[in-house]
Amino acid sequence: MSEPRDLFAQELANDVEEAVASPDAFTPYSGVMFTHLVLERLEEAGRIEGAFDLFQEGYSGRASYRIDGYGIDEERGSLELFTTIHTGELPPRRLTPAEVRTAYERALRFARASVDGLADKLEPSNTDASDLARRIEREASRITAIRLTLLTDAIAPAALPADDSWSGRLIEHDAFDMDRLHRVLGEGETRSDISVDLRQMTGGALPCLHLKPESGGYQAYLAVVPGDLLSRIYHRYGVRLLELNVRAFLGIQGRKSVNAELRRTIVDQPSMFLAFNNGIVATVDDIVLEKDALGRDMIAELRGLQIVNGGQTTASLHRARFKESIRLDAVEVPIKIIHVTDGDLATMVGSVSRAANRQNTVQQADFSANDPFHQAVEELANNSWLDTGKGRWFYERARGSYLAAEQKASYRASDTQSFRLHTPKTRRLSKLDLARYLNAWGGLPYRVCLGGQKNFQHFMQKMKETPPSAPDDAWFRRLIAIGLIFRAAERIVRQMGFQAFRAQIAAYLVAALAQRTGGRLDFEAIWKRQAISSELEQLLRAWAPEIDRLLRTTAGQRNPGEWFKKEDCWKELRDQLPPLSDPLPPEVASAGALTLGDGSADAPAAQLSVEDFNRITRCMEIDASDWLRAAEIGQNRRLLHRTSVGICRTLAGYAAGGWEKRPSPKQARYGLEALATMEASGALEVEAEPEA
């Protein structure tokens, strides 16, 4: 086995075996674990978004159905169903067309059965599968396309089944076989799988003006693309068309709504769109040209297409066509296509992205992999050794960098052994992991429930709006401690065998711990042990069923999966969280007064009590206006000492900031005492205003 692809297949098979054999494994089945790992890595690679592994099989009549995962893109009205063929064979064998066709048919049969009321036939009725089936049935009228995606450790046939339709819905077929997984996850390609065959989509090529600058290492093509064609391309590829580096910007800003003026042009003056719109700028890895009968250049195929400016225009046209059923027949969009012929493609694409988007005020933070924050985290990971001196964490700032480092170390046996000893895969940390951990601990579990990519987009957007202070060593150790808590919560939830929503329960469980403790744990102790204590693990096990119950109770008649993504869900659940009780876990009892986000600390507390944390919780239930009012009245009437006035003002600032900074036990005690003094004096009572 010497081919790079076969070596990658062996490595992936080893990862699956290690995961299944782990004491923390959530499944003993290698096929299910293969699906889980592949979906997780494809999402980290930006190839899929909001996908969840879910194995479900059964019969609809006499015919069998089966899915291994799913994803729903509400903006595009698209349902994606994953079907897995896991052979376990090395080197990978080639699948037959019949095997692939059968897998697709079984996956589509699940969608058909769901529309016909499958949820009512599933037992038990409160599983992830029944929830998905119920959601498909309820939203059937809004699903405009179903993508059937094959995941396999084998090699798929060169030709997949042709796109089809069912009840007015487009049925698309896609596959991630070992060849493609190797390209995407192994070699780290990010664009080459996007191939737009204009002849297939429109029946002909696209006229263009071909420009060849004398220098610059590129060629340019000017064309006019039909609005309907552009919306269909976006419907097929979604945010993958948008350069990953700027996705944090375009994903939040560009897909929420149709610009009012743009929409008015589409509806009232579609023929003027070409005149009014600035058009789009795109890059390609390769372009296929042909000549028409008069010898003019025509674009037949675009490979590695990336829209680096005009993402909002593209997404808005798609929304108008597929969400609002607005015809785009008369809409035409100017497009400039850049084909890099000489030099570094990645550098050129980044430069084009920055220059083209400058009019939209794209911040450096939008180019996430190269953001100074992520570079700083990578440097901290490289220099933060465990207390034993024999290990460290690996921050994968650029996708595929862990694999590249591992392969670099494989050139010498001693380096390989050292790399695996110091940075095992269990201590690999991705950008999506970082966003997941910090958002859950920061009281944003509903964002975590959006899925890895969308949660990361929100994380980056928030960083752009409120730039954080530079992370330091203490901040990094705290990040890892929070990550260890999050991973422990995931493991506990899996082991407890909840029927559904395990990922959501884990996210809310971590947020609940942060809320009840005011974000204060002895993170240094967790870092030193590289694990949470058995007492803290017991607390999480005791809380998990209660969090599950609260999630379902607050959902009521709403769709649970969608409700968990709402801020209102967290607000309702936050007021009913299970309480802390003595004896406290050691990480909680000996917590220093750390606050989330600024890396600062007060003098370490001795041993904190349940009442200390209860006071912190009560403080965080009081509005900023109430704290500020108490400070002003207490100062003006000389009812409070200046120290108490200052604490009330500080707590007002914390409350106004959404409690990203948490009160210390001392601040909570003195703050509540100040409020009690004011209330006892009657100074906070609202005087009745005289009648007019």
C-alpha positions in Angstrom: 0.0 0.0 0.0 2.0 3.0 -1.3 -0.4 5.3 -3.0 -1.2 8.4 -1.0 -4.9 7.6 -1.3 -4.4 4.1 0.1 -2.3 5.5 2.9 -5.0 8.0 3.7 -7.6 5.2 3.7 -5.5 3.2 6.1 -5.2 6.2 8.4 -8.9 6.8 8.3 -9.6 3.1 9.1 -7.2 3.3 12.0 -9.0 6.4 13.3 -12.4 4.5 13.1 -11.0 1.5 14.9 -9.4 3.6 17.7 -12.6 5.5 18.2 -14.7 2.3 18.4 -12.3 0.7 20.8 -12.2 3.8 23.1 -13.9 3.5 26.5 -15.8 6.7 25.6 -17.1 5.3 22.3 -20.8 6.0 21.8 -21.2 3.1 19.3 -19.6 -0.3 18.8 -20.4 -0.2 15.1 -17.6 0.8 12.8 -19.9 2.0 10.0 -21.7 4.4 12.4 -18.4 5.7 13.7 -17.1 6.1 10.1 -20.1 8.3 9.3 -19.7 10.3 12.5 -16.0 11.0 11.9 -16.4 11.8 8.2 -19.3 14.2 8.8 -17.3 15.9 11.5 -14.3 16.4 9.4 -16.2 17.5 6.3 -17.9 20.2 8.4 -14.5 21.3 9.7 -13.3 21.4 6.1 -16.3 23.6 5.2 -17.7 21.1 2.8 -21.0 20.6 4.6 -22.9 22.6 7.1 -25.2 21.7 10.0 -25.0 17.9 9.3 -25.8 15.3 12.0 -25.1 11.6 11.9 -28.3 9.6 12.5 -28.6 5.9 11.7 -32.2 4.8 11.0 -33.4 1.9 9.0 -36.7 0.1 8.6 -39.4 -0.8 6.1 -42.1 1.3 4.4 -44.4 -1.3 3.1 -42.3 -4.1 1.7 -39.4 -1.8 0.7 -36.6 -0.9 3.0 -35.3 2.6 3.8 -32.1 3.7 5.5 -30.3 6.9 6.3 -27.0 7.5 8.1 -27.2 11.3 8.6 -29.0 14.4 7.6 -28.7 18.2 7.2 -31.4 20.8 6.6 -30.6 24.2 5.0 -33.7 26.4 5.6 -32.4 29.3 3.5 -32.1 27.1 0.4 -35.1 24.9 1.2 -32.8 21.9 0.9 -32.8 18.5 2.7 -29.6 16.5 2.6 -29.8 12.8 3.5 -26.5 10.9 3.9 -26.2 7.2 3.2 -23.1 5.2 4.1 -21.5 2.2 2.5 -18.7 1.1 4.8 -16.9 -1.9 3.5 -13.9 -2.0 5.9 -11.7 -3.3 2.9 -8.2 -2.2 2.3 -7.1 -1.1 -0.3 -10.5 0.4 -1.2 -12.5 -1.6 -3.7 -14.7 -0.1 -6.4 -18.5 -0.1 -5.8 -20.9 -1.3 -8.4 -23.5 1.0 -9.9 -26.2 -1.2 -8.4 -24.8 -0.9 -4.9 -24.8 2.9 -5.2 -28.2 3.1 -6.7 -29.7 0.9 -4.0 -28.2 3.2 -1.3 -29.6 6.3 -2.9 -33.1 4.7 -3.3 -33.2 3.6 0.4 -32.3 7.1 1.5 -35.0 8.7 -0.7 -37.5 6.2 0.5 -37.0 7.6 4.0 -38.0 11.0 2.8 -41.0 9.6 1.0 -42.1 7.6 4.1 -41.6 10.7 6.3 -43.9 12.8 4.1 -46.5 9.9 4.4 -46.5 9.9 8.2 -43.5 7.7 9.2 -43.1 9.6 12.5 -46.3 8.1 13.9 -45.1 4.6 13.2 -41.7 4.8 14.8 -41.2 3.5 18.3 -40.2 5.1 20.6 -41.7 8.3 19.3 -39.2 10.7 20.9 -36.0 9.9 19.0 -33.9 11.9 16.7 -35.3 9.9 13.8 -38.9 10.5 14.7 -38.2 14.2 15.2 -36.6 14.3 11.7 -39.4 12.4 10.1 -42.0 14.7 11.7 -40.1 17.8 10.6 -39.9 16.5 7.0 -43.6 15.8 7.0 -44.4 19.3 8.5 -42.1 21.2 6.1 -42.6 19.1 3.0 -44.1 22.1 1.1 -41.0 24.2 1.8 -38.5 21.6 0.7 -37.5 22.4 -2.9 -34.6 20.0 -3.3 -33.3 16.8 -1.7 -29.6 16.0 -2.0 -28.7 12.3 -1.5 -25.0 12.1 -0.5 -23.1 8.8 -0.3 -20.3 8.4 2.2 -18.1 5.4 1.6 -14.6 4.0 2.3 -14.7 2.5 -1.2 -14.4 4.0 -4.7 -17.7 5.2 -6.3 -18.4 4.7 -10.0 -17.4 7.6 -12.2 -21.0 8.3 -13.2 -23.6 8.8 -10.4 -27.3 8.6 -11.1 -28.6 11.6 -13.0 -30.5 14.3 -11.2 -34.2 13.5 -11.0 -37.4 15.0 -9.5 -40.1 13.9 -7.1 -43.3 15.8 -6.5 -41.8 19.0 -7.9 -38.6 18.6 -5.8 -35.2 18.4 -7.4 -33.4 15.2 -6.5 -29.6 15.6 -6.6 -26.9 12.9 -6.1 -23.5 13.5 -4.6 -20.8 11.2 -3.2 -17.7 11.4 -0.9 -15.8 8.3 -1.8 -12.3 7.5 -0.8 -10.8 9.4 -3.8 -12.7 12.5 -2.9 -12.2 12.2 0.8 -8.5 12.0 0.2 -8.6 15.1 -2.0 -10.7 17.1 0.5 -9.4 15.8 3.9 -6.0 14.4 2.9 -4.6 16.8 0.4 -6.6 19.7 1.7 -8.1 20.9 -1.6 -10.9 23.4 -1.0 -12.3 24.2 -4.4 -11.6 21.5 -7.0 -14.8 19.6 -6.4 -16.9 22.5 -7.6 -17.3 21.9 -11.3 -20.0 23.9 -13.1 -20.8 22.4 -16.5 -22.8 25.1 -18.2 -23.6 22.9 -21.2 -25.3 20.4 -18.8 -27.2 23.1 -16.9 -28.3 25.4 -19.7 -27.9 23.3 -22.9 -25.1 25.5 -24.2 -22.0 27.5 -23.3 -21.8 31.1 -22.1 -20.5 33.9 -24.5 -17.6 35.8 -23.0 -14.9 38.4 -23.7 -11.5 36.8 -23.1 -8.8 39.2 -21.8 -5.1 38.3 -21.6 -3.0 40.9 -19.7 0.6 41.0 -20.7 1.7 40.4 -17.1 0.1 39.5 -13.8 -0.1 35.8 -14.1 -3.8 35.6 -14.8 -6.4 35.7 -17.5 -9.8 37.4 -17.2 -13.2 36.7 -18.7 -16.1 39.1 -18.8 -19.6 37.7 -19.3 -23.2 38.1 -18.4 -24.8 35.2 -16.5 -28.6 34.7 -16.4 -30.0 35.3 -12.9 -31.8 32.0 -12.9 -28.6 30.1 -13.7 -26.7 31.9 -10.9 -29.4 31.0 -8.4 -29.4 27.3 -9.5 -25.6 27.2 -9.1 -26.0 28.5 -5.6 -28.8 26.1 -5.0 -26.5 23.2 -5.8 -23.3 24.3 -4.0 -24.5 26.8 -1.3 -21.9 28.6 0.8 -19.2 26.3 -0.7 -19.2 28.9 -3.5 -18.0 31.5 -1.1 -14.3 31.5 -0.3 -14.0 29.9 3.2 -11.8 32.7 4.4 -14.7 35.2 4.1 -17.5 32.9 5.0 -17.8 34.3 8.5 -18.7 37.7 6.9 -20.9 36.5 4.0 -22.6 33.7 6.0 -24.0 36.1 8.6 -24.6 39.2 6.5 -25.4 38.0 3.1 -28.1 35.3 3.5 -30.5 36.8 5.9 -32.7 38.9 3.6 -33.0 40.2 0.2 -31.8 43.8 -0.1 -35.0 45.9 -0.5 -33.7 47.8 -3.5 -32.3 44.7 -5.2 -35.6 42.9 -4.6 -37.6 45.8 -6.0 -35.4 45.7 -9.2 -36.0 41.9 -9.6 -39.8 42.3 -9.2 -40.5 45.6 -11.0 -37.6 46.1 -13.4 -35.8 42.8 -14.0 -34.4 43.9 -17.3 -32.6 46.8 -15.5 -30.8 44.5 -13.1 -27.7 44.4 -15.4 -27.6 48.2 -15.4 -28.2 48.7 -11.7 -26.1 45.9 -10.2 -22.3 45.9 -9.8 -22.1 42.2 -10.6 -19.9 39.6 -9.1 -16.2 38.7 -9.1 -15.2 35.1 -9.2 -12.0 33.0 -9.4 -11.5 29.6 -11.0 -8.9 26.9 -10.8 -9.5 26.1 -14.4 -11.8 27.1 -17.2 -13.0 25.1 -20.3 -13.6 27.2 -23.5 -15.0 26.3 -26.8 -15.7 28.2 -30.0 -19.1 29.0 -31.5 -19.9 28.9 -35.2 -18.4 32.4 -35.7 -15.2 31.5 -33.8 -16.1 33.5 -30.6 -15.0 32.3 -27.2 -17.7 30.5 -25.1 -17.3 29.3 -21.5 -18.3 25.6 -21.3 -17.2 24.7 -17.8 -15.9 26.4 -14.6 -13.8 24.3 -12.2 -13.0 25.4 -8.7 -15.4 28.3 -8.9 -15.3 30.7 -6.0 -17.4 33.9 -5.7 -15.2 36.4 -3.9 -17.4 39.4 -4.3 -21.1 39.4 -4.9 -22.0 36.8 -2.4 -25.0 38.8 -1.2 -26.2 39.3 -4.7 -26.0 35.6 -5.4 -27.7 34.5 -2.2 -30.4 37.2 -2.7 -31.2 36.0 -6.2 -31.4 32.4 -4.9 -33.7 33.5 -2.1 -36.0 35.4 -4.5 -36.2 32.4 -6.8 -36.5 29.5 -4.4 -38.0 31.0 -1.3 -40.3 33.7 -2.8 -40.9 32.0 -6.2 -40.0 35.2 -8.1 -39.1 34.5 -11.8 -35.6 35.5 -12.8 -36.0 34.9 -16.6 -35.2 38.6 -17.4 -32.5 39.1 -14.8 -28.9 39.2 -16.0 -25.8 39.6 -13.9 -22.4 40.9 -15.0 -19.5 38.6 -14.0 -15.7 39.0 -14.0 -13.9 35.7 -13.8 -10.2 35.5 -12.9 -8.2 32.4 -13.8 -4.8 32.4 -12.2 -2.3 30.9 -14.6 1.0 31.7 -12.9 1.9 32.0 -9.2 0.4 30.9 -6.0 -3.4 30.4 -6.4 -4.2 30.7 -2.7 -2.3 33.9 -2.4 -4.0 35.3 -5.5 -7.5 34.3 -4.3 -6.9 35.9 -0.9 -5.7 39.1 -2.6 -8.7 39.2 -5.0 -11.0 38.6 -2.1 -9.6 41.5 -0.1 -9.5 43.9 -3.0 -12.9 43.0 -4.3 -14.6 43.2 -0.9 -12.9 46.4 0.2 -16.1 48.3 -0.7 -18.1 46.2 1.8 -15.7 46.9 4.7 -14.5 43.3 5.1 -12.4 43.2 8.3 -9.2 41.2 8.7 -11.2 39.1 11.2 -13.4 37.9 8.3 -10.4 36.0 6.9 -10.6 33.6 9.8 -7.7 31.2 9.3 -5.3 34.2 9.1 -6.9 36.2 11.8 -4.4 37.4 14.5 -6.5 35.8 17.2 -6.2 32.3 15.7 -2.5 32.8 15.0 -2.1 33.7 18.7 -4.0 30.6 19.8 -1.8 28.5 17.5 1.4 30.0 19.0 0.1 29.4 22.6 -0.7 25.8 21.8 2.8 25.2 20.4 4.4 26.7 23.5 2.0 25.5 26.3 3.4 22.2 27.5 1.6 20.1 30.0 2.9 20.1 33.6 4.6 16.7 32.9 6.6 18.3 30.1 5.7 15.4 27.8 2.7 16.7 25.9 0.9 19.6 24.5 -2.3 20.5 22.5 -2.3 21.0 18.7 -4.4 23.9 17.5 -5.4 23.3 13.9 -5.6 26.9 12.7 -5.4 25.9 9.1 -7.5 22.9 8.1 -5.3 19.9 7.5 -2.3 21.3 9.4 -2.4 18.4 11.9 -2.3 15.8 9.1 0.5 17.8 7.5 2.5 17.9 10.8 1.9 14.2 11.3 3.1 13.4 7.8 6.2 15.6 8.2 7.0 13.7 11.4 6.6 10.4 9.6 9.9 10.8 7.7 11.8 9.6 10.7 10.7 6.9 13.1 11.9 8.8 16.1 10.0 11.9 15.1 6.9 9.9 14.5 7.0 8.4 18.0 7.7 11.9 19.5 4.9 13.5 17.6 2.3 10.9 18.6 3.5 11.0 22.2 3.4 14.8 22.5 0.4 15.6 20.4 -2.0 12.6 20.1 -5.2 13.0 18.1 -7.1 13.3 21.4 -5.4 16.6 22.0 -6.2 18.0 18.6 -8.3 21.3 18.8 -9.9 22.8 15.7 -11.4 26.3 15.2 -14.9 24.8 15.3 -14.0 23.2 18.7 -12.8 26.5 20.1 -16.0 28.3 19.1 -18.1 25.4 20.4 -16.5 25.4 23.8 -16.4 29.2 24.3 -19.9 29.8 23.1 -21.4 27.1 25.3 -19.5 28.3 28.4 -20.4 31.9 27.5 -24.1 31.3 27.7 -24.7 30.7 24.0 -25.7 27.0 23.9 -28.4 27.8 21.3 -25.7 29.0 18.9 -23.8 25.8 19.4 -27.0 23.9 18.4 -26.8 25.6 15.0 -24.0 23.3 14.1 -20.2 23.7 13.8 -19.9 26.1 10.8 -22.9 28.4 11.7 -21.7 28.5 15.3 -18.2 29.5 14.1 -19.7 32.2 11.9 -21.5 33.7 14.8 -18.3 33.4 16.9 -16.2 35.3 14.3 -18.9 37.9 13.8 -19.0 38.6 17.5 -15.2 38.9 17.6 -15.4 41.4 14.7 -18.0 43.5 16.6 -16.2 43.3 19.9 -12.5 42.5 19.4 -11.2 40.4 22.3 -8.0 41.2 24.2 -5.0 39.2 23.2 -5.1 35.7 24.6 -2.3 34.7 27.0 -1.0 31.5 28.7 -3.7 31.6 31.4 -6.4 32.1 28.8 -5.2 29.1 26.8 -5.1 26.8 29.8 -8.6 28.0 30.7 -9.7 27.2 27.1 -8.4 23.7 27.3 -10.1 23.2 30.7 -13.4 24.3 29.3 -12.8 22.0 26.4 -12.2 19.1 28.7 -15.5 19.9 30.5 -17.3 20.0 27.2 -15.8 16.7 26.0 -16.7 15.1 29.4 -20.3 16.3 29.0 -20.5 14.8 25.5 -19.1 11.5 26.8 -21.5 11.4 29.7 -24.5 12.2 27.6 -23.6 9.5 25.1 -23.0 6.9 27.8 -26.3 7.7 29.5 -28.1 6.6 26.3 -30.5 9.5 25.7 -32.9 8.7 22.8 -32.4 12.0 21.1 -30.7 15.4 21.0 -27.5 14.3 22.7 -25.4 17.1 21.2 -27.9 19.7 22.3 -28.1 18.2 25.9 -24.3 18.4 26.1 -24.2 22.0 25.0 -26.9 23.1 27.4 -25.3 21.0 30.2 -22.0 22.9 29.9 -23.9 26.3 29.7 -25.8 25.3 32.9 -22.6 24.6 34.8 -21.2 27.9 33.7 -24.4 29.7 34.7 -24.7 28.1 38.1 -21.0 28.6 39.0 -20.9 32.2 37.5 -18.2 30.9 35.2 -15.9 30.2 38.1 -14.0 26.9 38.3 -10.5 26.0 39.2 -9.4 25.8 35.6 -5.7 25.4 36.6 -6.6 22.2 38.5 -8.4 20.8 35.4 -5.4 21.8 33.2 -3.0 20.0 35.6 -5.0 16.8 35.7 -6.1 17.1 32.0 -9.4 15.8 33.2 -12.3 16.8 35.4 -12.7 15.3 38.9 -15.0 12.3 39.6 -17.1 14.6 41.7 -17.7 17.1 38.9 -18.5 14.1 36.6 -21.1 12.9 39.1 -22.6 16.4 39.1 -22.9 16.4 35.3 -24.4 12.9 35.3 -27.0 14.1 37.9 -27.9 17.2 35.9 -28.1 15.7 32.4 -31.6 14.1 32.8 -32.9 17.3 34.3 -31.5 19.3 31.4 -33.1 16.8 28.9 -36.4 17.2 30.8 -36.2 21.0 30.8 -35.4 21.2 27.1 -38.4 19.1 26.2 -40.7 20.9 28.6 -39.8 24.4 27.3 -40.2 23.1 23.7 -43.9 22.4 24.4 -45.6 21.9 21.0 -42.7 23.4 19.1 -40.2 21.4 17.0 -37.6 20.5 19.6 -34.6 20.6 17.2 -35.5 24.1 16.1 -36.5 25.4 19.5 -33.1 24.5 21.0 -31.5 26.9 18.5 -33.5 29.9 19.8 -32.2 32.3 22.5 -35.7 32.1 24.1 -35.0 28.5 24.8 -31.9 29.3 26.9 -33.8 32.2 28.6 -36.6 29.9 29.7 -34.3 27.1 30.7 -31.8 29.3 32.6 -34.4 30.2 35.2 -35.1 26.6 36.0 -31.6 25.1 36.2 -30.8 22.4 38.8 -29.1 23.9 41.9 -25.7 23.2 43.3 -25.5 21.3 46.5 -22.9 20.4 49.1 -20.4 18.9 48.9 -19.2 20.9 45.9 -16.8 19.3 43.4 -13.2 20.4 44.1 -12.9 22.5 40.9 -16.0 24.5 42.1 -15.2 24.7 45.8 -11.6 25.9 45.2 -12.4 28.1 42.2 -10.5 31.3 41.9 -12.5 34.4 40.8 -11.9 34.0 37.1 -14.1 35.8 34.6 -14.9 34.8 31.1 -13.3 36.7 28.3 -10.7 38.9 29.9 -8.3 36.3 31.4 -8.1 38.3 34.7 -8.4 36.9 38.2 -9.0 38.2 41.7 -7.1 36.8 44.6 -7.9 33.1 44.7 -10.8 32.3 47.0 -10.3 29.8 49.8 -13.2 27.4 49.7 -16.4 28.7 48.0 -19.8 27.5 49.3 -23.1 26.8 47.6 -24.3 30.0 49.0 -21.5 31.9 47.3 -22.7 30.6 43.9 -26.3 31.1 44.8 -25.5 34.8 45.5 -23.7 35.1 42.1 -26.8 33.6 40.4 -29.1 36.0 42.2 -26.9 38.9 41.1 -27.1 37.8 37.5 -30.9 37.8 37.6 -31.0 41.5 38.3 -31.1 44.0 35.4 -28.4 46.6 34.7 -31.0 49.4 35.2 -31.8 48.2 38.7 -28.1 48.0 39.7 -27.5 51.5 38.3 -30.6 52.9 40.0 -29.5 51.5 43.4 -26.0 53.1 42.9 -27.3 56.5 42.0 -30.0 56.7 44.7 -27.7 55.2 47.3 -25.0 57.7 46.5 -27.3 60.8 46.3 -29.1 60.0 49.6 -25.9 58.8 51.3 -27.4 55.4 52.1 -24.5 53.4 50.7 -20.7 53.5 51.3 -18.8 54.6 48.2 -17.4 51.1 48.0 -20.9 49.6 47.7 -21.9 52.3 45.2 -18.8 51.3 43.1 -19.7 47.6 43.3 -23.3 48.3 42.2 -22.0 50.3 39.2 -19.6 47.5 38.3 -22.4 45.0 38.4 -24.5 47.3 36.2 -21.7 47.2 33.7 -21.5 43.4 33.9 -25.3 43.1 33.4 -25.2 45.6 30.4 -22.6 43.4 28.8 -24.7 40.3 29.0 -22.7 39.0 32.0 -19.8 38.1 29.9 -17.9 39.2 33.0 -19.2 37.4 36.0 -19.3 38.9 39.6 -16.9 37.5 42.2 -18.3 36.0 45.4 -17.3 39.2 47.2 -18.9 41.4 44.7 -22.1 39.3 44.8 -22.3 39.4 48.6 -21.7 43.2 48.9 -23.9 43.9 45.9 -26.9 42.0 47.3 -26.3 43.5 50.8 -26.4 47.0 49.2 -29.7 46.2 47.5 -31.1 44.8 50.7 -30.2 48.1 52.5 -31.9 50.2 49.8 -35.0 48.0 49.8 -35.2 48.2 53.6 -35.0 52.0 53.5 -37.8 52.1 50.9 -35.6 54.2 48.7 -36.1 52.0 45.6 -39.9 52.2 45.8 -41.3 53.9 42.7 -43.2 57.1 43.7 -46.6 57.5 42.1 -46.6 60.3 39.5 -49.2 63.0 40.1 -52.2 62.9 37.8 -52.2 65.4 34.9 
